[in-house]
Amino acid sequence: MKPRMILFILVICSTVSLFFLCCNKRDPVSSKSTYHNPAAQNIDVEQLSEAIDKLAEIPGIKSIVLGRNGVIAAEEYYNDGGADVLHDVRSVTKSVMGLLIGIAIREGFIQSVDQTVGEFLVGTFVDNTLETAKAQISIEQLLTMSCGLEWHELDGGDSYNQWYLSGDHVNWVLDQPFIHEPGQAFNYNTGSTHLLSVILTLTTGQSALDFARTYLFEPMGIEQSDWTILSPEEKLNNGGAGLKISPHSMFAIGNLMLNGGKWNQVQILPAEWVNRCISIQNVTHDAIPYGTHYGYLWWIGQAHGHNHFFAMGWGGQFIICVPDFDLVVVATCKWSGVSSELAQQHWLNIFITILDNILPAVKE
């Protein structure tokens, strides 16, 4: 065959290959995919690829990161997402807040989970007319979503928006009536979690973000983070949402929890506190799928015969940990500017795909 003909065939083959590459479902312009030999981690590559393809079809999906034993097996990014791109993880913030309270207790800023709201807030953010029962709400009841105050969020209610726009984010929560006795029932309440941010700032003299950077993020090598302040007047980080961290940082936090609070042989979190966070403290009565129980601001459940615990946020933000497999799965998704109905659907689709499609791909 003549050299000119060979060159012509090579050009044609290259063109055809490029055509199929560009027409592949994972458009390289909109997604960045890396498989770090998941087979070496005993993850079925075909099953995993099918699951990730399914996730890629969810509008607004920004990232999926997963791995075992602290090693990333696969990661994919879309829609301006990236390994180190900061993202507002919504209520994953709550689970991080739970970790900060444990550190504050270890450092002596807070004495115990039995201390009450009244001890910290009366005379600072609340006047002394606060009724006794509300003043006696404990830190532990805030951590377990059992403060007893009325709040409508997971049931489709509008408490979060009313509270967010109230301008008084402490008293608005405490002005709500009791719907059950504190400590007796689960009721998901972002406002009550914000009280923990207030208590943390009052006792440490630092914002939740500064405290997190000093005692959690920087010791783990997490260099970039941010956190929404509710209002300029209060200068308090939103205790229930607004933390901005990256997918790789989320993956690191998941592994910190699986390792009992230890990072690079350094005990960042007290092991006993991690155990409290991921042990059953409350029953959710199936408030969400696969989340039958609650720890200290971490959800607990079971899927396909394996226990898991997880942090989750509105619109599809997740840190899911499966101890049996030493597995962490992280996902983020666009939520701002998305209707409530779509955000809810994206959240559910991501969650179910992780548990029903990715988890079965992981072998013993």
Contacts in CASP RR format, 6 or more apart in sequence:
PFRMAT RR
TARGET T0000
AUTHOR 0000-0000-0000
METHOD contacts of the structure
MODEL  1
MKPRMILFILVICSTVSLFFLCCNKRDPVSSKSTYHNPAAQNIDVEQLSE
AIDKLAEIPGIKSIVLGRNGVIAAEEYYNDGGADVLHDVRSVTKSVMGLL
IGIAIREGFIQSVDQTVGEFLVGTFVDNTLETAKAQISIEQLLTMSCGLE
WHELDGGDSYNQWYLSGDHVNWVLDQPFIHEPGQAFNYNTGSTHLLSVIL
TLTTGQSALDFARTYLFEPMGIEQSDWTILSPEEKLNNGGAGLKISPHSM
FAIGNLMLNGGKWNQVQILPAEWVNRCISIQNVTHDAIPYGTHYGYLWWI
GQAHGHNHFFAMGWGGQFIICVPDFDLVVVATCKWSGVSSELAQQHWLNI
FITILDNILPAVKE
21 28 0 8 1.000
22 28 0 8 1.000
25 53 0 8 1.000
25 56 0 8 1.000
26 33 0 8 1.000
26 53 0 8 1.000
26 56 0 8 1.000
26 76 0 8 1.000
30 78 0 8 1.000
30 79 0 8 1.000
31 56 0 8 1.000
31 76 0 8 1.000
31 77 0 8 1.000
31 78 0 8 1.000
32 76 0 8 1.000
32 77 0 8 1.000
32 78 0 8 1.000
32 82 0 8 1.000
33 52 0 8 1.000
33 74 0 8 1.000
33 75 0 8 1.000
33 76 0 8 1.000
33 77 0 8 1.000
34 74 0 8 1.000
34 75 0 8 1.000
34 76 0 8 1.000
35 45 0 8 1.000
35 73 0 8 1.000
35 74 0 8 1.000
36 71 0 8 1.000
36 72 0 8 1.000
36 73 0 8 1.000
36 74 0 8 1.000
36 75 0 8 1.000
37 73 0 8 1.000
38 45 0 8 1.000
38 48 0 8 1.000
38 67 0 8 1.000
38 73 0 8 1.000
38 74 0 8 1.000
39 45 0 8 1.000
40 73 0 8 1.000
41 67 0 8 1.000
41 68 0 8 1.000
41 69 0 8 1.000
41 71 0 8 1.000
41 73 0 8 1.000
42 68 0 8 1.000
42 362 0 8 1.000
42 363 0 8 1.000
42 364 0 8 1.000
43 67 0 8 1.000
43 68 0 8 1.000
43 73 0 8 1.000
43 74 0 8 1.000
43 361 0 8 1.000
43 362 0 8 1.000
43 363 0 8 1.000
44 361 0 8 1.000
44 362 0 8 1.000
44 363 0 8 1.000
47 357 0 8 1.000
47 358 0 8 1.000
47 360 0 8 1.000
47 361 0 8 1.000
48 73 0 8 1.000
48 74 0 8 1.000
48 358 0 8 1.000
48 361 0 8 1.000
50 357 0 8 1.000
51 353 0 8 1.000
51 354 0 8 1.000
51 357 0 8 1.000
51 358 0 8 1.000
51 361 0 8 1.000
52 64 0 8 1.000
52 74 0 8 1.000
52 76 0 8 1.000
52 358 0 8 1.000
54 353 0 8 1.000
54 357 0 8 1.000
55 61 0 8 1.000
55 64 0 8 1.000
55 76 0 8 1.000
55 331 0 8 1.000
55 350 0 8 1.000
55 353 0 8 1.000
56 76 0 8 1.000
56 78 0 8 1.000
58 333 0 8 1.000
58 346 0 8 1.000
58 349 0 8 1.000
58 350 0 8 1.000
59 334 0 8 1.000
59 342 0 8 1.000
59 346 0 8 1.000
60 78 0 8 1.000
60 79 0 8 1.000
60 333 0 8 1.000
60 334 0 8 1.000
60 338 0 8 1.000
60 346 0 8 1.000
61 78 0 8 1.000
61 79 0 8 1.000
61 331 0 8 1.000
61 332 0 8 1.000
61 333 0 8 1.000
61 334 0 8 1.000
61 346 0 8 1.000
61 350 0 8 1.000
62 77 0 8 1.000
62 78 0 8 1.000
62 79 0 8 1.000
62 80 0 8 1.000
62 81 0 8 1.000
62 82 0 8 1.000
62 85 0 8 1.000
62 87 0 8 1.000
62 247 0 8 1.000
62 332 0 8 1.000
62 333 0 8 1.000
62 334 0 8 1.000
63 75 0 8 1.000
63 76 0 8 1.000
63 77 0 8 1.000
63 78 0 8 1.000
63 81 0 8 1.000
63 82 0 8 1.000
63 83 0 8 1.000
63 87 0 8 1.000
63 247 0 8 1.000
63 330 0 8 1.000
63 331 0 8 1.000
63 332 0 8 1.000
64 74 0 8 1.000
64 75 0 8 1.000
64 76 0 8 1.000
64 329 0 8 1.000
64 330 0 8 1.000
64 331 0 8 1.000
65 72 0 8 1.000
65 74 0 8 1.000
65 75 0 8 1.000
65 83 0 8 1.000
65 247 0 8 1.000
65 248 0 8 1.000
65 250 0 8 1.000
65 251 0 8 1.000
65 328 0 8 1.000
65 329 0 8 1.000
65 330 0 8 1.000
65 331 0 8 1.000
66 72 0 8 1.000
66 73 0 8 1.000
66 74 0 8 1.000
66 75 0 8 1.000
66 327 0 8 1.000
66 328 0 8 1.000
66 329 0 8 1.000
66 330 0 8 1.000
66 358 0 8 1.000
67 73 0 8 1.000
67 74 0 8 1.000
67 251 0 8 1.000
67 327 0 8 1.000
67 328 0 8 1.000
67 329 0 8 1.000
68 325 0 8 1.000
68 326 0 8 1.000
68 327 0 8 1.000
68 328 0 8 1.000
68 362 0 8 1.000
69 326 0 8 1.000
70 251 0 8 1.000
70 255 0 8 1.000
70 258 0 8 1.000
70 326 0 8 1.000
70 328 0 8 1.000
72 251 0 8 1.000
75 83 0 8 1.000
75 247 0 8 1.000
77 83 0 8 1.000
77 85 0 8 1.000
77 247 0 8 1.000
79 334 0 8 1.000
81 87 0 8 1.000
81 247 0 8 1.000
81 332 0 8 1.000
82 246 0 8 1.000
82 247 0 8 1.000
83 246 0 8 1.000
83 247 0 8 1.000
83 248 0 8 1.000
84 224 0 8 1.000
84 246 0 8 1.000
84 248 0 8 1.000
85 246 0 8 1.000
85 247 0 8 1.000
86 224 0 8 1.000
86 225 0 8 1.000
86 226 0 8 1.000
86 244 0 8 1.000
86 245 0 8 1.000
86 246 0 8 1.000
87 244 0 8 1.000
87 245 0 8 1.000
87 246 0 8 1.000
87 247 0 8 1.000
87 317 0 8 1.000
87 332 0 8 1.000
88 228 0 8 1.000
88 241 0 8 1.000
88 242 0 8 1.000
88 243 0 8 1.000
88 244 0 8 1.000
88 335 0 8 1.000
88 336 0 8 1.000
89 242 0 8 1.000
89 243 0 8 1.000
89 244 0 8 1.000
89 245 0 8 1.000
89 250 0 8 1.000
89 311 0 8 1.000
89 313 0 8 1.000
89 317 0 8 1.000
89 332 0 8 1.000
90 241 0 8 1.000
90 242 0 8 1.000
90 313 0 8 1.000
90 314 0 8 1.000
90 315 0 8 1.000
90 316 0 8 1.000
90 317 0 8 1.000
90 335 0 8 1.000
91 190 0 8 1.000
91 240 0 8 1.000
91 241 0 8 1.000
91 311 0 8 1.000
91 312 0 8 1.000
91 313 0 8 1.000
91 314 0 8 1.000
91 317 0 8 1.000
92 243 0 8 1.000
92 250 0 8 1.000
92 311 0 8 1.000
92 312 0 8 1.000
92 313 0 8 1.000
92 317 0 8 1.000
92 318 0 8 1.000
92 319 0 8 1.000
93 227 0 8 1.000
93 238 0 8 1.000
93 239 0 8 1.000
93 240 0 8 1.000
93 241 0 8 1.000
93 242 0 8 1.000
93 243 0 8 1.000
94 190 0 8 1.000
94 193 0 8 1.000
94 239 0 8 1.000
94 240 0 8 1.000
94 241 0 8 1.000
94 297 0 8 1.000
94 311 0 8 1.000
95 277 0 8 1.000
95 297 0 8 1.000
95 298 0 8 1.000
95 311 0 8 1.000
95 319 0 8 1.000
96 212 0 8 1.000
96 216 0 8 1.000
96 243 0 8 1.000
96 253 0 8 1.000
96 311 0 8 1.000
97 193 0 8 1.000
97 196 0 8 1.000
97 197 0 8 1.000
97 200 0 8 1.000
97 208 0 8 1.000
97 239 0 8 1.000
97 240 0 8 1.000
97 297 0 8 1.000
98 143 0 8 1.000
98 196 0 8 1.000
98 277 0 8 1.000
98 296 0 8 1.000
98 297 0 8 1.000
98 298 0 8 1.000
99 216 0 8 1.000
99 253 0 8 1.000
99 269 0 8 1.000
99 273 0 8 1.000
99 277 0 8 1.000
100 200 0 8 1.000
100 208 0 8 1.000
100 211 0 8 1.000
100 212 0 8 1.000
100 215 0 8 1.000
100 216 0 8 1.000
101 110 0 8 1.000
101 113 0 8 1.000
101 139 0 8 1.000
101 143 0 8 1.000
101 196 0 8 1.000
101 200 0 8 1.000
101 296 0 8 1.000
102 110 0 8 1.000
102 269 0 8 1.000
102 270 0 8 1.000
102 273 0 8 1.000
103 211 0 8 1.000
103 215 0 8 1.000
103 216 0 8 1.000
103 269 0 8 1.000
103 270 0 8 1.000
103 273 0 8 1.000
104 110 0 8 1.000
104 200 0 8 1.000
104 203 0 8 1.000
104 204 0 8 1.000
104 211 0 8 1.000
105 111 0 8 1.000
105 112 0 8 1.000
105 113 0 8 1.000
105 270 0 8 1.000
105 273 0 8 1.000
106 270 0 8 1.000
106 273 0 8 1.000
107 204 0 8 1.000
107 215 0 8 1.000
109 200 0 8 1.000
109 203 0 8 1.000
109 204 0 8 1.000
110 139 0 8 1.000
110 199 0 8 1.000
110 200 0 8 1.000
110 203 0 8 1.000
112 139 0 8 1.000
113 138 0 8 1.000
113 139 0 8 1.000
113 140 0 8 1.000
113 143 0 8 1.000
114 138 0 8 1.000
114 139 0 8 1.000
114 140 0 8 1.000
115 138 0 8 1.000
115 139 0 8 1.000
116 135 0 8 1.000
116 136 0 8 1.000
116 137 0 8 1.000
116 138 0 8 1.000
116 139 0 8 1.000
117 134 0 8 1.000
117 135 0 8 1.000
117 136 0 8 1.000
117 137 0 8 1.000
117 138 0 8 1.000
117 139 0 8 1.000
117 142 0 8 1.000
117 174 0 8 1.000
117 195 0 8 1.000
117 199 0 8 1.000
118 126 0 8 1.000
118 130 0 8 1.000
118 135 0 8 1.000
118 136 0 8 1.000
118 137 0 8 1.000
120 198 0 8 1.000
120 199 0 8 1.000
120 202 0 8 1.000
120 203 0 8 1.000
121 130 0 8 1.000
121 170 0 8 1.000
121 174 0 8 1.000
121 195 0 8 1.000
121 198 0 8 1.000
121 199 0 8 1.000
121 202 0 8 1.000
122 128 0 8 1.000
122 130 0 8 1.000
122 135 0 8 1.000
124 202 0 8 1.000
125 170 0 8 1.000
125 171 0 8 1.000
125 198 0 8 1.000
126 170 0 8 1.000
126 171 0 8 1.000
126 174 0 8 1.000
130 174 0 8 1.000
133 178 0 8 1.000
133 182 0 8 1.000
134 149 0 8 1.000
134 174 0 8 1.000
134 178 0 8 1.000
136 182 0 8 1.000
137 147 0 8 1.000
137 148 0 8 1.000
137 149 0 8 1.000
137 182 0 8 1.000
138 182 0 8 1.000
139 196 0 8 1.000
139 199 0 8 1.000
140 281 0 8 1.000
140 296 0 8 1.000
141 147 0 8 1.000
141 148 0 8 1.000
141 182 0 8 1.000
141 183 0 8 1.000
142 192 0 8 1.000
142 193 0 8 1.000
142 195 0 8 1.000
142 196 0 8 1.000
143 196 0 8 1.000
143 281 0 8 1.000
143 295 0 8 1.000
143 296 0 8 1.000
143 297 0 8 1.000
144 183 0 8 1.000
144 186 0 8 1.000
144 281 0 8 1.000
144 282 0 8 1.000
144 294 0 8 1.000
144 295 0 8 1.000
144 296 0 8 1.000
145 186 0 8 1.000
145 187 0 8 1.000
145 188 0 8 1.000
145 189 0 8 1.000
145 192 0 8 1.000
145 282 0 8 1.000
145 294 0 8 1.000
145 297 0 8 1.000
146 182 0 8 1.000
146 183 0 8 1.000
146 184 0 8 1.000
146 185 0 8 1.000
146 186 0 8 1.000
146 187 0 8 1.000
146 282 0 8 1.000
147 182 0 8 1.000
147 183 0 8 1.000
147 187 0 8 1.000
147 189 0 8 1.000
147 192 0 8 1.000
148 178 0 8 1.000
148 179 0 8 1.000
148 180 0 8 1.000
148 181 0 8 1.000
148 182 0 8 1.000
148 183 0 8 1.000
148 184 0 8 1.000
148 185 0 8 1.000
148 187 0 8 1.000
149 173 0 8 1.000
149 174 0 8 1.000
149 176 0 8 1.000
149 177 0 8 1.000
149 178 0 8 1.000
149 179 0 8 1.000
149 187 0 8 1.000
149 189 0 8 1.000
149 192 0 8 1.000
150 159 0 8 1.000
150 176 0 8 1.000
150 177 0 8 1.000
150 178 0 8 1.000
150 179 0 8 1.000
150 187 0 8 1.000
151 159 0 8 1.000
151 173 0 8 1.000
151 176 0 8 1.000
151 187 0 8 1.000
151 188 0 8 1.000
151 189 0 8 1.000
151 190 0 8 1.000
151 191 0 8 1.000
151 192 0 8 1.000
152 158 0 8 1.000
152 159 0 8 1.000
153 159 0 8 1.000
153 160 0 8 1.000
153 188 0 8 1.000
153 189 0 8 1.000
153 190 0 8 1.000
154 188 0 8 1.000
154 287 0 8 1.000
154 288 0 8 1.000
159 189 0 8 1.000
159 190 0 8 1.000
159 191 0 8 1.000
160 190 0 8 1.000
160 191 0 8 1.000
162 172 0 8 1.000
163 169 0 8 1.000
163 172 0 8 1.000
163 173 0 8 1.000
163 190 0 8 1.000
163 191 0 8 1.000
164 230 0 8 1.000
166 172 0 8 1.000
167 230 0 8 1.000
167 231 0 8 1.000
167 233 0 8 1.000
167 234 0 8 1.000
169 191 0 8 1.000
169 194 0 8 1.000
169 230 0 8 1.000
169 231 0 8 1.000
169 234 0 8 1.000
169 236 0 8 1.000
170 194 0 8 1.000
170 195 0 8 1.000
170 198 0 8 1.000
173 189 0 8 1.000
173 191 0 8 1.000
173 192 0 8 1.000
173 194 0 8 1.000
173 195 0 8 1.000
179 187 0 8 1.000
180 187 0 8 1.000
186 282 0 8 1.000
186 283 0 8 1.000
186 284 0 8 1.000
186 285 0 8 1.000
186 287 0 8 1.000
186 294 0 8 1.000
188 287 0 8 1.000
190 239 0 8 1.000
190 240 0 8 1.000
190 241 0 8 1.000
191 239 0 8 1.000
191 240 0 8 1.000
193 239 0 8 1.000
193 240 0 8 1.000
193 297 0 8 1.000
194 230 0 8 1.000
194 236 0 8 1.000
194 238 0 8 1.000
194 239 0 8 1.000
194 240 0 8 1.000
196 239 0 8 1.000
197 208 0 8 1.000
197 236 0 8 1.000
197 237 0 8 1.000
197 238 0 8 1.000
197 239 0 8 1.000
197 240 0 8 1.000
198 236 0 8 1.000
200 206 0 8 1.000
200 208 0 8 1.000
200 211 0 8 1.000
201 207 0 8 1.000
201 208 0 8 1.000
201 211 0 8 1.000
201 236 0 8 1.000
201 237 0 8 1.000
204 211 0 8 1.000
206 214 0 8 1.000
207 227 0 8 1.000
207 229 0 8 1.000
207 235 0 8 1.000
207 236 0 8 1.000
207 237 0 8 1.000
208 227 0 8 1.000
208 236 0 8 1.000
208 237 0 8 1.000
208 239 0 8 1.000
209 225 0 8 1.000
209 226 0 8 1.000
209 227 0 8 1.000
209 237 0 8 1.000
209 243 0 8 1.000
212 225 0 8 1.000
212 227 0 8 1.000
212 243 0 8 1.000
213 225 0 8 1.000
215 268 0 8 1.000
216 222 0 8 1.000
216 268 0 8 1.000
216 269 0 8 1.000
217 223 0 8 1.000
217 225 0 8 1.000
217 245 0 8 1.000
217 249 0 8 1.000
219 263 0 8 1.000
219 266 0 8 1.000
219 268 0 8 1.000
220 249 0 8 1.000
220 252 0 8 1.000
220 253 0 8 1.000
220 256 0 8 1.000
220 263 0 8 1.000
220 268 0 8 1.000
221 252 0 8 1.000
222 245 0 8 1.000
222 249 0 8 1.000
222 252 0 8 1.000
224 245 0 8 1.000
224 246 0 8 1.000
224 249 0 8 1.000
225 243 0 8 1.000
225 244 0 8 1.000
225 245 0 8 1.000
225 249 0 8 1.000
226 243 0 8 1.000
226 244 0 8 1.000
227 237 0 8 1.000
227 238 0 8 1.000
227 242 0 8 1.000
227 243 0 8 1.000
227 244 0 8 1.000
228 237 0 8 1.000
228 238 0 8 1.000
228 241 0 8 1.000
228 242 0 8 1.000
228 243 0 8 1.000
228 244 0 8 1.000
229 235 0 8 1.000
229 236 0 8 1.000
229 237 0 8 1.000
229 238 0 8 1.000
230 236 0 8 1.000
230 237 0 8 1.000
230 238 0 8 1.000
237 243 0 8 1.000
241 313 0 8 1.000
241 314 0 8 1.000
245 253 0 8 1.000
247 330 0 8 1.000
247 332 0 8 1.000
250 319 0 8 1.000
250 330 0 8 1.000
250 332 0 8 1.000
251 319 0 8 1.000
251 328 0 8 1.000
251 330 0 8 1.000
252 263 0 8 1.000
253 311 0 8 1.000
253 319 0 8 1.000
254 319 0 8 1.000
254 321 0 8 1.000
254 328 0 8 1.000
254 330 0 8 1.000
255 263 0 8 1.000
255 328 0 8 1.000
256 262 0 8 1.000
256 263 0 8 1.000
256 268 0 8 1.000
256 269 0 8 1.000
257 274 0 8 1.000
257 277 0 8 1.000
257 278 0 8 1.000
257 298 0 8 1.000
257 309 0 8 1.000
257 321 0 8 1.000
258 321 0 8 1.000
258 323 0 8 1.000
258 326 0 8 1.000
258 328 0 8 1.000
260 269 0 8 1.000
260 271 0 8 1.000
260 274 0 8 1.000
260 275 0 8 1.000
261 267 0 8 1.000
261 268 0 8 1.000
261 269 0 8 1.000
261 270 0 8 1.000
261 271 0 8 1.000
261 274 0 8 1.000
262 268 0 8 1.000
262 271 0 8 1.000
273 296 0 8 1.000
276 295 0 8 1.000
276 296 0 8 1.000
277 295 0 8 1.000
277 296 0 8 1.000
277 297 0 8 1.000
277 298 0 8 1.000
277 309 0 8 1.000
278 295 0 8 1.000
278 298 0 8 1.000
278 300 0 8 1.000
278 309 0 8 1.000
278 321 0 8 1.000
279 295 0 8 1.000
279 300 0 8 1.000
280 293 0 8 1.000
280 294 0 8 1.000
280 295 0 8 1.000
280 300 0 8 1.000
281 293 0 8 1.000
281 294 0 8 1.000
281 295 0 8 1.000
281 296 0 8 1.000
282 293 0 8 1.000
282 294 0 8 1.000
282 295 0 8 1.000
283 292 0 8 1.000
283 293 0 8 1.000
283 294 0 8 1.000
284 291 0 8 1.000
284 292 0 8 1.000
284 293 0 8 1.000
284 294 0 8 1.000
284 299 0 8 1.000
286 292 0 8 1.000
288 299 0 8 1.000
288 312 0 8 1.000
289 348 0 8 1.000
289 351 0 8 1.000
289 352 0 8 1.000
290 301 0 8 1.000
290 302 0 8 1.000
290 303 0 8 1.000
290 308 0 8 1.000
290 351 0 8 1.000
290 355 0 8 1.000
291 299 0 8 1.000
291 300 0 8 1.000
291 301 0 8 1.000
291 310 0 8 1.000
292 300 0 8 1.000
292 301 0 8 1.000
292 302 0 8 1.000
293 299 0 8 1.000
293 300 0 8 1.000
293 301 0 8 1.000
294 300 0 8 1.000
295 309 0 8 1.000
298 309 0 8 1.000
298 310 0 8 1.000
298 311 0 8 1.000
299 309 0 8 1.000
299 310 0 8 1.000
299 311 0 8 1.000
299 312 0 8 1.000
300 307 0 8 1.000
300 308 0 8 1.000
300 309 0 8 1.000
301 307 0 8 1.000
301 308 0 8 1.000
301 309 0 8 1.000
302 308 0 8 1.000
303 355 0 8 1.000
303 356 0 8 1.000
303 359 0 8 1.000
304 355 0 8 1.000
304 356 0 8 1.000
304 359 0 8 1.000
304 360 0 8 1.000
306 322 0 8 1.000
306 324 0 8 1.000
306 325 0 8 1.000
306 359 0 8 1.000
307 322 0 8 1.000
307 323 0 8 1.000
307 324 0 8 1.000
308 320 0 8 1.000
308 321 0 8 1.000
308 322 0 8 1.000
308 323 0 8 1.000
308 355 0 8 1.000
309 321 0 8 1.000
309 323 0 8 1.000
310 318 0 8 1.000
310 319 0 8 1.000
310 320 0 8 1.000
310 321 0 8 1.000
311 318 0 8 1.000
311 319 0 8 1.000
312 318 0 8 1.000
312 319 0 8 1.000
312 347 0 8 1.000
312 351 0 8 1.000
313 347 0 8 1.000
314 335 0 8 1.000
314 343 0 8 1.000
314 347 0 8 1.000
315 333 0 8 1.000
315 335 0 8 1.000
315 338 0 8 1.000
315 343 0 8 1.000
315 344 0 8 1.000
315 346 0 8 1.000
315 347 0 8 1.000
316 331 0 8 1.000
316 332 0 8 1.000
316 333 0 8 1.000
316 335 0 8 1.000
316 343 0 8 1.000
316 346 0 8 1.000
316 347 0 8 1.000
316 350 0 8 1.000
316 351 0 8 1.000
317 331 0 8 1.000
317 332 0 8 1.000
317 333 0 8 1.000
317 335 0 8 1.000
318 329 0 8 1.000
318 330 0 8 1.000
318 331 0 8 1.000
318 332 0 8 1.000
318 350 0 8 1.000
318 351 0 8 1.000
318 354 0 8 1.000
319 328 0 8 1.000
319 329 0 8 1.000
319 330 0 8 1.000
320 328 0 8 1.000
320 329 0 8 1.000
320 330 0 8 1.000
320 354 0 8 1.000
320 355 0 8 1.000
321 327 0 8 1.000
321 328 0 8 1.000
322 328 0 8 1.000
322 329 0 8 1.000
322 359 0 8 1.000
322 362 0 8 1.000
325 362 0 8 1.000
325 364 0 8 1.000
327 359 0 8 1.000
327 362 0 8 1.000
329 354 0 8 1.000
329 358 0 8 1.000
329 359 0 8 1.000
331 350 0 8 1.000
331 354 0 8 1.000
333 346 0 8 1.000
333 347 0 8 1.000
333 350 0 8 1.000
335 343 0 8 1.000
335 346 0 8 1.000
338 346 0 8 1.000
END
